[in-house]
Amino acid sequence: MTRRYRIRHETVYEYQGEVAHAHQLLHLAPRPCPYQDARAHRIDLDPAPSGCWQETDAFGNPVTRLEFDRPHRALEVIAETEAEVRARPDVSADDSDQWERVRDSFAYRPGALAPELMEACRFRLRSPYAAVKKAFGEYALECFEPGRPILAASEALSGRIREQFTYAPGETTVATPLLEVLELRRGVCQDFSHLMIACLRSLGLAARYVSGYLKTTPREGSLVGGDASHAWVGVFCPPLGWIDLDPTNGVRVGTGHVTIGWGRDFGDVSPLRGVIIGGGRHSVRVNVTARELDASWTIDRPA
């Protein structure tokens, strides 16, 4: 199955005073992957930047760097993308290695680790938004029974978070401590993803934070987390590789998800972040749609 989407991500910052100078970093372009292609992409900016650079970050994600050297009281960023998403392989959880074997494969031994293990090692340690603590490991252990395949155990953990936590927009922020999220059992997709990542890393496993979008559907029964940036978790599951799980909805990631990028946590792949001089207090408005398209849709190119 292949699906095509038109994604519109609109962000508007309004500042109390004039911003004299600013640098912004944008993660808004879909990452090229074996299961995904960006067919077209553009970003409209008001005001126009004095400098714009297309780069790749340390995790291989496409990023846009902007500089604004003229005073402004507002910044509008509108990203429009056409993306094609293909179905991922339908793998069996029982074909993944036992989770203890995966954990032990990271142990120090003479000689170099295999390249895939070296890459996974970057996602085993604590990061600013995903701490490694005993409480998170204990929460996960009910799902990680001795000898259980790692993908089966990880899917059980994803389902447990889906069942036991309430999706409650506005009640947490990215700065809300994960121990508080664990206690309250409430939050949004970034909280649930950070929690699952912290649980896996606390057991010595590798997990990464994936940022992207969900298909926008107005009907009942649709996945939770649309109409905004979404987040889910990539789990290192040898010999199957990285498998993406969505703990907000308790499902494997499929053709209803569009990937922007991945990193250790939200801080590595936030849609917009920057440094400004001046401005004072500010407000921000964000609106996202990811609509499925027919084969005739394309982004209009400026003349």
Secondary structure, 3 states (H helix, E strand, C coil): CEEEEEEEEEEEEEEEEEEEEEEEEECCCCCCECCEEEEEEEEEEECCCCEEEEEECCCCCEEEEEEECCCEEEEEEEEEEEEEEECCCCCCHHHCCEHHHHHHHCCCCCCCCCHHHHHHHCCCCCECCECCCHHHHHHHHCCCCCCCEHHHHHHHHHHHHHHHCEECCCCCCCCCCHHHHHHHCEECHHHHHHHHHHHHHHCCCCEEEEEEEECCCCCCCCCCCCCCCEEEEEEEECCCEEEEEECCCCEECCCCEEEEEEECCHHHHCCEEEEEEECCCEEEEEEEEEEECCCCCCCCCCC
